[in-house]
Amino acid sequence: MQTTDAKSRARAAERAAERAAEVRAHREELLRDPHRPGYHFTIPEGKATPFDPNGAIYWKGRYHLFYIYQTGVEPARDHHWGHVSSTDLFHWRHHPTGLVSGMFSGNCFVAKDGTPCMCYHQVGQGNSIAKALDDGLDAWQKLGDITPHTQPGDAFHGRYRSWDPFAWLEGETYYAIFGGKRPAIAKAADLTGPWQYAGDLFAHGVEGVPLDEDVSCAELFRLGGKHVLLCISHSLGCRYYVGDWRGEQFHPERHERMSWVDNAFFAPESLVDDGGRRIMWAWLLDGDGFKTRQGAAWSGTMSLPRVLAMGNDGRLRMDVPTEIEALRYDARSRQAISVPADSEVALDDIAGRSLELAIETADCQAAQFGVKVCCSSNAAEETLIYHDAAAGTLNVDTTRSSTGDELARIEAAPFALADGEPLRLRVFVDNSVVEVFAGGRQAVARRIYPGRPDSTGVKLFARGGAARVGRLDAWKIMPANPY
């Protein structure tokens, strides 16, 4: 006859086996999903909306990245920060969740004593600080609300509605941007305060952007001799200002968008590594607005990391870090490819849904020239990536990416070529993600959901004139996500 202890051990073993079977079944379900990205960082399980990247920091030789995810369902769902780290930006180790309950957007910075700290919005409380308790950044102590509490009659009373803070240490003073429709600057001599309002974030506006456009998921950093304010607004998506931080205010000179049609490139976050590179991620929305795809067992995908630099024209330069080259295999290369006017050329030896393409023109007289990816054999499905010379735009056309009722848009980013400048495209295909980098100075990211298993083809095309490709390189990309 079994003792009570033996029965308890047997029941525990049975429960463990049941949990293992559930985990295995879920993993198999994810692995069979043809739309789950393989080398873009993707939520390991469940649906996360929002899925903002947060708290990025390069610390003790590792890239650390946090992300918002939810437990429960509305209206009782709660927000937590998942945590991953990497040494190469593409293979991520999952950490235990140390920042839980009410965690909304924020950033990581280093305090006066050299300790990493998070400045974030604590739901139902206000903008808050948490301090790391170990170098693995697994354990944290929440230090509480830092939002200045004003009284009627105070200069700033009722002036700001605060969310999505961004904090940093400058000299002996802590500063924080408190996001909102009228973003503010707060400051303090010590982490726990008292924090005081220093005034409006913006010293003035810029042409074409309302001064009350909301500034959310903000970051302020120095890059190439200027200051960059990277942020979103809920009506414009990801965007940035270039200007100067002085006199405890930001003086903007230029404003540029990073999302143009439906704000699907959202919630940026960045860090500086030991090589001085400014590297950013963004959340790639997978449906209209903040909706997730129906029936999927997961929702939450980040963009490829982008290395940012400042161009001589005051606009950001952006490209994918060289670490992605370690994922390449099955290389193919072709040279001197002629594409007659109003025609397309199939690249029969290049196909797939996990690809990188590098294309450079030798001569282009076409009004529109580019590449089609994820093409089905009957042309029912295809995604078009092209430069429109007259419009001066880099276009990604997803109107025929799927025969289903998924996203269907043409996103057009400003991109004009100088006289005699070749078109240089880097195209990344990752199941339901297409990201395009042009000339190192423009990028577009879109979600696609091909429904046909044969939607893997690649074709070059030209409209309104002929083109000649000097060189085309292609690689398959090894998935880096564990599943």
C-alpha positions as CSV (number, residue, x, y, z in Angstrom):
1,M,0.0,0.0,0.0
2,Q,1.4,3.4,-1.0
3,T,2.2,5.9,1.8
4,T,0.9,9.4,1.7
5,D,4.4,10.7,0.6
6,A,4.6,8.1,-2.2
7,K,1.2,9.1,-3.4
8,S,2.1,12.8,-3.4
9,R,5.3,12.1,-5.3
10,A,3.4,10.0,-7.9
11,R,0.8,12.7,-8.3
12,A,3.6,15.4,-8.7
13,A,5.3,13.3,-11.3
14,E,2.0,12.9,-13.1
15,R,1.3,16.6,-13.1
16,A,4.9,17.3,-14.3
17,A,4.4,14.9,-17.2
18,E,1.1,16.6,-18.1
19,R,2.7,20.0,-18.1
20,A,5.5,18.7,-20.2
21,A,3.0,17.3,-22.7
22,E,1.2,20.7,-22.8
23,V,4.4,22.6,-23.4
24,R,5.5,20.2,-26.1
25,A,2.1,20.4,-27.9
26,H,2.3,24.2,-27.8
27,R,5.8,24.2,-29.1
28,E,4.8,21.9,-32.0
29,E,1.8,24.2,-32.7
30,L,4.2,27.2,-33.0
31,L,6.7,25.3,-35.1
32,R,4.0,24.4,-37.6
33,D,2.8,28.0,-38.0
34,P,4.1,29.2,-41.4
35,H,3.8,32.9,-40.3
36,R,5.8,32.7,-37.1
37,P,9.1,34.6,-37.7
38,G,12.3,32.7,-37.3
39,Y,15.0,35.3,-36.8
40,H,13.0,38.3,-35.7
41,F,12.6,38.2,-31.9
42,T,9.1,36.9,-31.2
43,I,7.2,36.4,-28.0
44,P,7.8,32.8,-26.7
45,E,4.1,32.2,-26.0
46,G,0.8,33.9,-25.8
47,K,-0.5,37.3,-27.1
48,A,1.1,40.5,-26.1
49,T,-0.6,43.8,-26.9
50,P,1.3,46.0,-26.5
51,F,4.6,44.3,-27.1
52,D,6.7,47.3,-26.6
53,P,10.5,46.7,-26.3
54,N,11.7,48.3,-23.1
55,G,14.7,48.7,-20.8
56,A,17.3,47.9,-23.4
57,I,20.9,48.1,-22.0
58,Y,24.3,46.6,-22.9
59,W,25.5,45.4,-19.5
60,K,28.6,43.3,-18.5
61,G,29.1,42.0,-22.1
62,R,25.5,41.2,-22.9
63,Y,22.6,42.9,-24.7
64,H,19.6,43.0,-22.4
65,L,16.1,43.6,-23.7
66,F,12.8,43.7,-21.9
67,Y,9.3,43.6,-23.4
68,I,5.7,44.1,-22.2
69,Y,3.5,41.1,-22.0
70,Q,0.1,40.5,-20.3
71,T,-1.5,37.9,-18.1
72,G,-5.2,37.5,-17.6
73,V,-7.9,39.0,-19.8
74,E,-9.6,42.4,-19.9
75,P,-10.4,44.2,-17.7
76,A,-8.3,42.4,-15.1
77,R,-5.2,41.7,-17.2
78,D,-1.8,42.8,-15.8
79,H,1.3,44.0,-17.5
80,H,4.8,42.5,-16.8
81,W,8.2,42.9,-18.4
82,G,9.7,39.7,-19.9
83,H,13.5,39.7,-20.1
84,V,16.0,38.3,-22.6
85,S,19.7,38.7,-23.2
86,S,22.1,38.0,-26.0
87,T,25.8,38.3,-26.9
88,D,25.1,38.5,-30.7
89,L,21.7,40.3,-31.0
90,F,20.0,37.3,-32.6
91,H,20.2,34.4,-30.2
92,W,18.3,35.3,-27.0
93,R,18.3,33.6,-23.7
94,H,15.1,34.0,-21.6
95,H,15.4,35.1,-18.0
96,P,13.0,34.7,-15.1
97,T,10.5,37.6,-15.0
98,G,11.7,40.0,-12.3
99,L,9.6,43.1,-13.1
100,V,5.9,42.2,-12.6
101,S,2.5,43.8,-12.0
102,G,1.6,47.1,-13.6
103,M,4.8,47.5,-15.7
104,F,4.3,49.8,-18.6
105,S,6.7,51.5,-21.0
106,G,10.1,52.9,-19.8
107,N,13.8,52.7,-20.2
108,C,17.0,51.5,-18.5
109,F,19.8,53.9,-17.3
110,V,22.7,53.8,-15.0
111,A,22.5,55.6,-11.7
112,K,25.3,57.6,-9.9
113,D,26.4,54.5,-8.0
114,G,26.8,52.5,-11.3
115,T,23.6,50.5,-10.8
116,P,21.2,49.9,-13.7
117,C,17.8,51.4,-13.0
118,M,14.4,51.3,-14.8
119,C,12.3,54.4,-15.2
120,Y,8.8,53.2,-16.2
121,H,5.1,53.8,-15.8
122,Q,3.5,51.9,-13.0
123,V,-0.1,51.4,-13.9
124,G,-2.4,53.0,-11.4
125,Q,0.4,54.8,-9.6
126,G,2.5,57.0,-11.9
127,N,6.0,57.2,-13.3
128,S,8.3,55.1,-11.1
129,I,11.9,53.8,-10.6
130,A,13.2,50.3,-10.0
131,K,16.8,49.4,-9.2
132,A,18.7,46.2,-10.2
133,L,19.9,44.0,-7.4
134,D,22.2,41.7,-9.5
135,D,24.4,41.9,-12.6
136,G,22.2,39.4,-14.4
137,L,19.4,42.0,-14.1
138,D,17.0,39.3,-12.8
139,A,16.1,40.8,-9.4
140,W,14.8,44.3,-9.0
141,Q,13.6,46.6,-6.2
142,K,10.8,48.9,-7.0
143,L,11.5,52.3,-5.4
144,G,8.2,53.9,-6.0
145,D,6.5,56.8,-7.7
146,I,8.6,59.8,-8.9
147,T,5.8,61.8,-10.4
148,P,5.8,65.4,-8.9
149,H,2.7,66.0,-6.9
150,T,1.6,69.6,-7.4
151,Q,-1.0,71.6,-5.6
152,P,-3.5,74.1,-6.9
153,G,-1.7,77.3,-7.6
154,D,1.6,75.6,-8.5
155,A,3.0,76.7,-11.8
156,F,2.7,73.2,-13.3
157,H,-0.5,72.0,-11.5
158,G,-2.8,70.2,-14.0
159,R,-0.4,71.0,-16.9
160,Y,0.9,67.5,-17.7
161,R,-0.5,64.1,-18.0
162,S,2.4,61.7,-17.6
163,W,3.2,58.3,-19.1
164,D,6.0,56.5,-20.9
165,P,8.9,58.1,-19.0
166,F,12.5,58.2,-20.1
167,A,15.2,59.0,-17.5
168,W,18.9,59.7,-17.7
169,L,21.8,61.0,-15.6
170,E,23.4,64.2,-16.7
171,G,26.2,65.4,-14.5
172,E,24.8,65.2,-10.9
173,T,21.2,65.6,-12.0
174,Y,18.6,63.0,-13.0
175,Y,16.3,64.1,-15.8
176,A,13.2,62.4,-17.1
177,I,10.9,63.0,-20.1
178,F,7.3,62.4,-19.0
179,G,5.4,61.5,-22.2
180,G,2.0,62.8,-23.2
181,K,0.1,65.3,-25.2
182,R,2.2,68.0,-23.7
183,P,5.4,66.2,-22.7
184,A,7.3,67.5,-19.7
185,I,10.8,67.4,-18.2
186,A,11.2,66.4,-14.6
187,K,14.4,66.5,-12.6
188,A,15.9,65.5,-9.2
189,A,19.2,65.3,-7.4
190,D,18.4,61.8,-6.1
191,L,16.7,58.8,-7.6
192,T,13.9,58.8,-5.1
193,G,13.4,62.6,-5.3
194,P,11.9,64.9,-4.6
195,W,11.3,65.2,-8.4
196,Q,10.2,68.5,-9.7
197,Y,8.8,69.7,-13.0
198,A,11.4,71.7,-15.0
199,G,8.9,72.7,-17.8
200,D,7.9,71.7,-21.3
201,L,10.1,69.2,-23.2
202,F,9.9,71.3,-26.4
203,A,11.4,74.8,-26.6
204,H,9.3,75.3,-29.8
205,G,7.7,73.3,-32.5
206,V,8.6,72.3,-36.1
207,E,6.7,73.0,-39.2
208,G,4.1,70.4,-40.1
209,V,3.9,68.8,-36.6
210,P,1.5,70.1,-34.0
211,L,3.2,71.0,-30.8
212,D,0.6,68.9,-28.9
213,E,1.3,65.7,-30.9
214,D,1.7,63.1,-28.3
215,V,5.3,62.0,-27.4
216,S,5.2,58.4,-26.2
217,C,8.0,55.8,-25.8
218,A,10.5,58.6,-25.9
219,E,14.2,58.4,-25.9
220,L,16.7,61.3,-26.0
221,F,20.3,60.6,-27.0
222,R,23.3,62.2,-28.6
223,L,24.3,61.0,-32.1
224,G,26.9,62.5,-34.5
225,G,27.0,65.8,-32.8
226,K,23.2,66.3,-32.5
227,H,20.5,65.1,-30.2
228,V,17.8,62.7,-31.4
229,L,14.4,62.5,-29.8
230,L,13.1,59.1,-30.8
231,C,9.4,58.4,-30.0
232,I,6.0,57.6,-31.3
233,S,2.7,59.3,-31.5
234,H,-0.4,57.3,-31.6
235,S,-1.4,59.0,-34.9
236,L,1.9,59.0,-36.7
237,G,3.7,55.9,-35.4
238,C,7.4,55.7,-35.0
239,R,9.2,59.0,-35.7
240,Y,12.2,61.2,-34.6
241,Y,13.3,64.7,-34.1
242,V,16.8,66.0,-34.6
243,G,17.9,69.1,-32.6
244,D,19.7,70.1,-29.5
245,W,19.2,69.6,-25.8
246,R,20.1,72.7,-23.9
247,G,18.7,74.8,-21.1
248,E,16.7,71.8,-19.9
249,Q,14.7,71.8,-23.1
250,F,14.8,70.1,-26.5
251,H,15.2,72.5,-29.4
252,P,14.0,70.6,-32.5
253,E,15.3,71.4,-36.0
254,R,13.9,68.5,-38.1
255,H,11.2,65.9,-37.8
256,E,11.1,62.6,-39.7
257,R,8.7,59.7,-39.7
258,M,9.7,56.0,-39.6
259,S,6.1,54.7,-40.4
260,W,3.9,56.2,-43.1
261,V,0.7,54.4,-43.8
262,D,-0.8,52.7,-40.7
263,N,1.7,53.1,-37.9
264,A,2.5,49.4,-37.8
265,F,6.2,50.2,-37.0
266,F,5.8,51.2,-33.3
267,A,7.3,51.7,-29.8
268,P,11.0,52.2,-30.5
269,E,13.7,51.3,-27.9
270,S,17.5,51.5,-28.2
271,L,20.8,51.1,-26.4
272,V,24.5,51.9,-26.9
273,D,26.9,48.9,-26.9
274,D,30.6,48.6,-26.1
275,G,31.5,49.5,-29.7
276,G,29.5,52.8,-29.5
277,R,26.8,51.6,-31.8
278,R,23.3,53.0,-31.2
279,I,21.0,50.0,-31.8
280,M,17.2,50.2,-31.9
281,W,14.2,47.8,-32.1
282,A,10.5,48.5,-32.7
283,W,7.3,46.5,-32.2
284,L,5.9,45.3,-35.5
285,L,2.1,45.3,-35.2
286,D,0.5,42.3,-36.8
287,G,-3.0,43.6,-37.6
288,D,-4.9,46.8,-38.0
289,G,-4.4,49.1,-35.0
290,F,-3.5,46.9,-32.0
291,K,-5.5,43.9,-33.0
292,T,-3.9,40.5,-33.1
293,R,-4.5,37.9,-35.8
294,Q,-7.5,35.7,-35.0
295,G,-6.7,32.1,-34.2
296,A,-3.0,32.6,-33.6
297,A,-1.5,31.2,-30.5
298,W,1.0,34.0,-30.3
299,S,1.2,37.7,-31.1
300,G,4.3,39.9,-30.5
301,T,7.2,40.5,-33.0
302,M,10.0,43.0,-33.0
303,S,11.8,44.5,-35.9
304,L,15.3,43.5,-36.8
305,P,17.8,45.5,-34.7
306,R,18.8,48.7,-36.6
307,V,22.2,50.4,-36.2
308,L,21.6,54.2,-36.3
309,A,24.0,56.9,-37.3
310,M,23.6,60.6,-38.2
311,G,23.9,61.6,-41.8
312,N,25.4,64.9,-43.0
313,D,21.9,65.9,-44.1
314,G,20.6,65.7,-40.5
315,R,18.7,62.5,-41.1
316,L,19.3,59.1,-39.6
317,R,21.2,56.4,-41.4
318,M,20.2,52.8,-40.6
319,D,21.3,49.3,-41.4
320,V,21.2,45.8,-39.9
321,P,24.2,44.9,-37.6
322,T,26.8,42.7,-39.1
323,E,26.0,40.0,-36.6
324,I,23.2,38.8,-38.9
325,E,25.8,37.5,-41.3
326,A,26.4,34.5,-39.0
327,L,22.9,33.3,-39.8
328,R,23.5,33.2,-43.6
329,Y,23.8,30.0,-45.5
330,D,23.3,28.5,-49.0
331,A,24.7,31.7,-50.7
332,R,23.8,32.5,-54.3
333,S,25.2,35.3,-56.5
334,R,24.3,36.6,-59.9
335,Q,25.7,39.4,-62.0
336,A,24.7,41.5,-65.0
337,I,21.0,40.7,-64.9
338,S,19.0,42.6,-67.6
339,V,15.4,43.4,-66.9
340,P,13.5,44.7,-70.0
341,A,11.0,47.4,-69.7
342,D,7.6,46.3,-68.4
343,S,8.7,42.8,-67.6
344,E,9.9,40.6,-64.8
345,V,12.7,38.1,-64.5
346,A,12.2,35.1,-62.3
347,L,15.2,34.0,-60.2
348,D,14.6,30.3,-60.3
349,D,17.5,29.3,-58.0
350,I,16.5,31.7,-55.3
351,A,13.3,31.1,-53.2
352,G,12.1,30.8,-49.7
353,R,10.5,32.6,-46.8
354,S,13.6,33.0,-44.7
355,L,15.9,35.0,-47.0
356,E,18.2,38.0,-47.3
357,L,18.7,39.7,-50.7
358,A,21.3,42.3,-51.6
359,I,20.6,44.0,-54.9
360,E,22.5,46.8,-56.6
361,T,21.6,48.3,-60.0
362,A,24.3,49.1,-62.6
363,D,21.9,51.1,-64.8
364,C,18.2,51.9,-64.3
365,Q,16.0,53.8,-66.7
366,A,12.8,52.4,-65.2
367,A,10.2,54.5,-63.6
368,Q,9.7,51.7,-61.0
369,F,12.2,49.0,-60.4
370,G,12.4,46.4,-57.7
371,V,11.9,42.8,-56.6
372,K,8.9,40.6,-55.8
373,V,9.2,38.2,-53.0
374,C,6.9,35.4,-51.7
375,C,5.5,34.9,-55.2
376,S,3.2,32.0,-55.8
377,S,3.4,30.0,-59.0
378,N,0.2,31.5,-60.4
379,A,1.0,35.1,-59.3
380,A,-2.0,35.1,-57.0
381,E,0.3,36.1,-54.1
382,E,3.3,38.4,-54.3
383,T,4.9,41.2,-52.3
384,L,6.4,44.1,-54.3
385,I,9.4,46.1,-53.1
386,Y,10.5,48.9,-55.4
387,H,11.9,52.4,-55.9
388,D,9.6,54.9,-57.6
389,A,11.9,57.3,-59.3
390,A,9.3,60.0,-60.1
391,A,7.8,60.0,-56.6
392,G,11.2,59.6,-54.9
393,T,9.9,56.8,-52.7
394,L,10.8,53.3,-51.4
395,N,7.6,51.3,-51.7
396,V,6.4,48.0,-50.2
397,D,3.2,46.8,-51.7
398,T,1.4,44.1,-49.8
399,T,-2.0,44.4,-51.6
400,R,-1.4,40.9,-53.1
401,S,0.7,39.4,-50.3
402,S,-2.2,37.2,-49.2
403,T,-5.3,35.7,-50.8
404,G,-6.8,36.0,-47.3
405,D,-8.2,39.1,-45.6
406,E,-5.0,40.2,-43.9
407,L,-3.3,43.6,-44.1
408,A,-3.2,45.1,-47.6
409,R,-1.3,48.4,-48.0
410,I,1.3,50.2,-50.0
411,E,3.7,51.9,-47.7
412,A,5.8,54.6,-49.3
413,A,8.8,56.1,-47.6
414,P,10.7,59.1,-48.9
415,F,13.8,58.0,-50.8
416,A,15.3,59.9,-53.7
417,L,18.4,58.8,-55.5
418,A,21.1,61.3,-56.5
419,D,22.1,61.6,-60.1
420,G,24.1,58.5,-61.0
421,E,23.5,56.8,-57.7
422,P,22.8,53.1,-58.0
423,L,19.8,51.6,-56.1
424,R,21.0,49.4,-53.3
425,L,18.4,47.3,-51.5
426,R,18.7,44.9,-48.6
427,V,15.6,42.8,-48.3
428,F,14.8,40.5,-45.4
429,V,12.0,38.0,-45.6
430,D,11.0,36.1,-42.4
431,N,7.7,34.3,-42.9
432,S,5.3,37.1,-41.9
433,V,7.8,39.9,-41.9
434,V,9.4,41.8,-44.8
435,E,12.0,44.5,-44.0
436,V,13.7,46.6,-46.6
437,F,16.8,48.8,-46.2
438,A,17.7,51.2,-49.1
439,G,21.0,52.9,-49.5
440,G,21.6,52.7,-45.7
441,R,19.3,55.7,-45.2
442,Q,15.7,54.4,-45.4
443,A,13.9,51.4,-44.2
444,V,10.3,50.0,-44.3
445,A,9.0,47.0,-42.3
446,R,5.7,45.3,-43.2
447,R,3.8,42.2,-42.1
448,I,2.6,39.7,-44.7
449,Y,0.6,36.5,-44.4
450,P,0.9,34.4,-47.6
451,G,-1.7,31.6,-47.6
452,R,-0.3,29.4,-50.4
453,P,2.6,27.0,-49.6
454,D,4.2,27.8,-53.0
455,S,4.4,31.5,-52.2
456,T,8.2,31.4,-52.1
457,G,9.4,32.7,-55.5
458,V,11.6,35.8,-56.1
459,K,11.4,38.0,-59.3
460,L,13.0,41.2,-60.5
461,F,10.7,43.6,-62.3
462,A,10.8,47.0,-64.2
463,R,8.1,49.3,-65.2
464,G,8.3,52.3,-67.6
465,G,11.9,51.5,-68.7
466,A,14.6,48.9,-68.5
467,A,17.0,48.2,-65.7
468,R,20.2,46.2,-65.3
469,V,21.3,44.7,-62.0
470,G,25.1,44.8,-61.5
471,R,25.1,42.3,-58.7
472,L,22.5,40.3,-56.7
473,D,23.5,38.2,-53.7
474,A,21.1,36.0,-51.8
475,W,21.2,33.9,-48.7
476,K,18.9,31.7,-46.7
477,I,18.7,32.8,-43.1
478,M,18.9,30.3,-40.3
479,P,16.2,30.8,-37.7
480,A,17.6,32.1,-34.4
481,N,14.4,31.8,-32.2
482,P,14.3,28.5,-30.3
483,Y,10.9,27.9,-31.7
